[in-house]
């Protein structure tokens, strides 16, 4: 079983508890930092939508939204929660051209290896319209490997800088640290980034 299959398997088996633990997390401030850089009615892709929390918020803010996730079970939960179809797809299989104004990858692409991240960032850049933006978040640090049944690539500013050298169409617009908003997790640090298609 590949690391991707293992991680997706984890989400399929724990979909209900994962959804109930994340649906109420207050991500308003982070979403606002992203949407403030978009025009009204921009087209957003929720890239690894999980429980559908952010898809639902973007829709209620009047944006056009598409959502996808690797976990079949989470796609089902997200569809019920948001009321729109959710595509089940591995990030590595994603392929679109000049389609979205913004791509929201909140705590999702952190499950890819460094090598896969490079390829997927290139795919995300292709999928953006000119001057489009990507929001992504990673656990902060240098760790790469399996943690609690899932694969993680943690990120620091320096590691991101190295990674982006291989993705010439994306430039870093902003990077900042936050703590986890879920109860009891406030010692966990996250690196948040906004990238723009140049």
LINSULUR-V738106 format. One record per residue. N is the residue number from 1. RES is the residue in one small letter. PHI is phi in degrees with one decimal (999 if undefined). PSI is psi in whole degrees, -180 to 180 (999 if undefined). NEAR is the number of other C-alpha atoms within 10 Angstrom. Layout:
n=N res=RES phi=PHI psi=PSI near=NEAR
n=N res=RES phi=PHI psi=PSI near=NEAR
This chain:
n=1 res=x phi=999 psi=130 near=7
n=2 res=x phi=-73.7 psi=166 near=7
n=3 res=x phi=-62.9 psi=-34 near=17
n=4 res=x phi=-65.0 psi=-47 near=18
n=5 res=x phi=-61.3 psi=-40 near=15
n=6 res=x phi=-62.3 psi=-44 near=15
n=7 res=x phi=-66.5 psi=-44 near=22
n=8 res=x phi=-65.8 psi=-38 near=24
n=9 res=x phi=-57.0 psi=-44 near=19
n=10 res=x phi=-58.5 psi=-47 near=16
n=11 res=x phi=-67.9 psi=-37 near=22
n=12 res=x phi=-62.1 psi=-41 near=17
n=13 res=x phi=-75.3 psi=-27 near=13
n=14 res=x phi=-115.4 psi=21 near=13
n=15 res=x phi=-57.2 psi=-46 near=22
n=16 res=x phi=-64.5 psi=-46 near=14
n=17 res=x phi=-70.7 psi=-35 near=10
n=18 res=x phi=-63.8 psi=-46 near=16
n=19 res=x phi=-61.7 psi=-46 near=18
n=20 res=x phi=-69.1 psi=-26 near=11
n=21 res=x phi=-82.0 psi=-14 near=13
n=22 res=x phi=-116.9 psi=-22 near=16
n=23 res=x phi=-60.0 psi=-32 near=17
n=24 res=x phi=-97.0 psi=2 near=12
n=25 res=x phi=-62.7 psi=133 near=14
n=26 res=x phi=-83.7 psi=99 near=13
n=27 res=x phi=-107.1 psi=14 near=17
n=28 res=x phi=-54.7 psi=-45 near=11
n=29 res=x phi=-62.9 psi=-42 near=8
n=30 res=x phi=-68.7 psi=-44 near=13
n=31 res=x phi=-60.3 psi=-40 near=16
n=32 res=x phi=-63.9 psi=-39 near=12
n=33 res=x phi=-59.9 psi=-35 near=12
n=34 res=x phi=-76.1 psi=-52 near=19
n=35 res=x phi=-70.8 psi=-24 near=19
n=36 res=x phi=-62.7 psi=-20 near=9
n=37 res=x phi=-93.4 psi=2 near=13
n=38 res=x phi=-113.4 psi=155 near=17
n=39 res=x phi=-79.2 psi=161 near=10
n=40 res=x phi=-58.0 psi=144 near=12
n=41 res=x phi=64.5 psi=21 near=14
n=42 res=x phi=-62.2 psi=162 near=16
n=43 res=x phi=-100.9 psi=117 near=21
n=44 res=x phi=-112.0 psi=140 near=26
n=45 res=x phi=-106.9 psi=123 near=24
n=46 res=x phi=-89.1 psi=104 near=24
n=47 res=x phi=-96.2 psi=91 near=28
n=48 res=x phi=92.9 psi=65 near=26
n=49 res=x phi=-77.6 psi=-12 near=27
n=50 res=x phi=55.9 psi=-124 near=29
n=51 res=x phi=-73.4 psi=-11 near=28
n=52 res=x phi=92.6 psi=5 near=28
n=53 res=x phi=-53.0 psi=-51 near=20
n=54 res=x phi=-78.1 psi=-34 near=24
n=55 res=x phi=-56.4 psi=-48 near=30
n=56 res=x phi=-61.4 psi=-42 near=21
n=57 res=x phi=-65.9 psi=-43 near=15
n=58 res=x phi=-62.9 psi=-42 near=22
n=59 res=x phi=-61.6 psi=-43 near=17
n=60 res=x phi=-71.6 psi=-18 near=11
n=61 res=x phi=-86.3 psi=3 near=12
n=62 res=x phi=91.0 psi=10 near=12
n=63 res=x phi=-84.5 psi=156 near=19
n=64 res=x phi=-85.6 psi=134 near=17
n=65 res=x phi=-136.7 psi=138 near=20
n=66 res=x phi=-118.4 psi=150 near=19
n=67 res=x phi=-135.1 psi=146 near=26
n=68 res=x phi=-144.8 psi=158 near=26
n=69 res=x phi=-155.3 psi=155 near=25
n=70 res=x phi=-78.2 psi=-24 near=25
n=71 res=x phi=-90.7 psi=122 near=24
n=72 res=x phi=-58.5 psi=-43 near=19
n=73 res=x phi=-67.0 psi=-42 near=20
n=74 res=x phi=-68.5 psi=-34 near=28
n=75 res=x phi=-59.0 psi=-43 near=26
n=76 res=x phi=-63.3 psi=-46 near=19
n=77 res=x phi=-63.4 psi=-45 near=18
n=78 res=x phi=-63.3 psi=-40 near=27
n=79 res=x phi=-59.8 psi=-45 near=19
n=80 res=x phi=-65.0 psi=-38 near=14
n=81 res=x phi=-73.5 psi=-35 near=15
n=82 res=x phi=-101.9 psi=-25 near=20
n=83 res=x phi=79.0 psi=16 near=13
n=84 res=x phi=-126.5 psi=157 near=16
n=85 res=x phi=-64.8 psi=143 near=14
n=86 res=x phi=-121.0 psi=125 near=24
n=87 res=x phi=-77.6 psi=132 near=19
n=88 res=x phi=-92.1 psi=118 near=17
n=89 res=x phi=-161.7 psi=143 near=16
n=90 res=x phi=-76.7 psi=144 near=16
n=91 res=x phi=-56.3 psi=-36 near=24
n=92 res=x phi=-65.7 psi=-21 near=15
n=93 res=x phi=-95.4 psi=-3 near=9
n=94 res=x phi=-67.2 psi=136 near=13
n=95 res=x phi=-156.1 psi=102 near=11
n=96 res=x phi=-137.6 psi=159 near=13
n=97 res=x phi=-128.8 psi=129 near=12
n=98 res=x phi=44.2 psi=51 near=13
n=99 res=x phi=-109.5 psi=-37 near=15
n=100 res=x phi=-113.1 psi=151 near=24
n=101 res=x phi=-85.7 psi=-30 near=23
n=102 res=x phi=-147.7 psi=143 near=28
n=103 res=x phi=-121.1 psi=125 near=26
n=104 res=x phi=-105.7 psi=113 near=24
n=105 res=x phi=-121.9 psi=72 near=20
n=106 res=x phi=-84.4 psi=113 near=23
n=107 res=x phi=50.2 psi=42 near=19
n=108 res=x phi=-122.0 psi=-56 near=20
n=109 res=x phi=-74.0 psi=-4 near=20
n=110 res=x phi=-64.9 psi=-10 near=20
n=111 res=x phi=-88.3 psi=1 near=23
n=112 res=x phi=-94.8 psi=152 near=22
n=113 res=x phi=-70.4 psi=166 near=17
n=114 res=x phi=-56.2 psi=-43 near=18
n=115 res=x phi=-62.2 psi=-46 near=9
n=116 res=x phi=-66.7 psi=-36 near=14
n=117 res=x phi=-58.0 psi=-43 near=19
n=118 res=x phi=-57.4 psi=-49 near=16
n=119 res=x phi=-64.4 psi=-41 near=14
n=120 res=x phi=-72.5 psi=-36 near=20
n=121 res=x phi=-61.2 psi=-39 near=21
n=122 res=x phi=-62.2 psi=-42 near=17
n=123 res=x phi=-64.3 psi=-41 near=19
n=124 res=x phi=-64.9 psi=-42 near=25
n=125 res=x phi=-60.4 psi=-42 near=27
n=126 res=x phi=-60.4 psi=-37 near=19
n=127 res=x phi=-76.3 psi=-17 near=22
n=128 res=x phi=-82.1 psi=147 near=24
n=129 res=x phi=-73.1 psi=165 near=16
n=130 res=x phi=-53.3 psi=131 near=16
n=131 res=x phi=73.3 psi=11 near=14
n=132 res=x phi=-69.6 psi=167 near=24
n=133 res=x phi=-125.7 psi=156 near=29
n=134 res=x phi=-123.1 psi=133 near=27
n=135 res=x phi=-107.2 psi=132 near=24
n=136 res=x phi=-140.1 psi=151 near=21
n=137 res=x phi=-135.1 psi=145 near=23
n=138 res=x phi=-136.5 psi=149 near=23
n=139 res=x phi=-62.4 psi=143 near=22
n=140 res=x phi=-86.2 psi=126 near=19
n=141 res=x phi=150.0 psi=-167 near=15
n=142 res=x phi=-111.2 psi=-1 near=11
n=143 res=x phi=-67.5 psi=141 near=13
n=144 res=x phi=-142.1 psi=122 near=16
n=145 res=x phi=153.3 psi=-165 near=14
n=146 res=x phi=-86.6 psi=137 near=14
n=147 res=x phi=-143.5 psi=122 near=11
n=148 res=x phi=51.4 psi=45 near=8
n=149 res=x phi=80.1 psi=4 near=14
n=150 res=x phi=-131.5 psi=155 near=17
n=151 res=x phi=-89.7 psi=136 near=20
n=152 res=x phi=-131.8 psi=142 near=23
n=153 res=x phi=-116.9 psi=110 near=21
n=154 res=x phi=-80.2 psi=162 near=23
n=155 res=x phi=-138.1 psi=142 near=23
n=156 res=x phi=-120.7 psi=170 near=18
n=157 res=x phi=-58.0 psi=-41 near=16
n=158 res=x phi=-66.4 psi=-44 near=9
n=159 res=x phi=-63.3 psi=-40 near=13
n=160 res=x phi=-64.2 psi=-43 near=16
n=161 res=x phi=-56.7 psi=-45 near=13
n=162 res=x phi=-61.3 psi=-46 near=10
n=163 res=x phi=-60.7 psi=-42 near=16
n=164 res=x phi=-70.4 psi=-16 near=18
n=165 res=x phi=-60.5 psi=-27 near=12
n=166 res=x phi=-91.0 psi=0 near=13
n=167 res=x phi=-124.1 psi=77 near=17
n=168 res=x phi=-61.6 psi=-23 near=11
n=169 res=x phi=-81.4 psi=-10 near=17
n=170 res=x phi=-110.9 psi=134 near=23
n=171 res=x phi=-123.1 psi=147 near=16
n=172 res=x phi=-74.7 psi=123 near=16
n=173 res=x phi=-98.0 psi=-35 near=12
n=174 res=x phi=-158.8 psi=143 near=11
n=175 res=x phi=-141.6 psi=136 near=16
n=176 res=x phi=-153.6 psi=157 near=11
n=177 res=x phi=-100.9 psi=143 near=16
n=178 res=x phi=-135.4 psi=168 near=16
n=179 res=x phi=-102.5 psi=159 near=14
n=180 res=x phi=-62.8 psi=135 near=16
n=181 res=x phi=-86.0 psi=-9 near=16
n=182 res=x phi=-76.8 psi=145 near=14
n=183 res=x phi=-55.1 psi=135 near=8
n=184 res=x phi=77.7 psi=5 near=8
n=185 res=x phi=-115.9 psi=18 near=10
n=186 res=x phi=-74.0 psi=0 near=11
n=187 res=x phi=-90.1 psi=-10 near=10
n=188 res=x phi=-82.2 psi=129 near=13
n=189 res=x phi=-101.5 psi=145 near=16
n=190 res=x phi=-124.3 psi=140 near=20
n=191 res=x phi=-97.5 psi=122 near=21
n=192 res=x phi=-107.5 psi=137 near=22
n=193 res=x phi=-135.9 psi=146 near=22
n=194 res=x phi=-119.6 psi=125 near=21
n=195 res=x phi=-114.4 psi=147 near=22
n=196 res=x phi=-123.0 psi=141 near=20
n=197 res=x phi=-75.6 psi=120 near=23
n=198 res=x phi=-90.9 psi=999 near=13
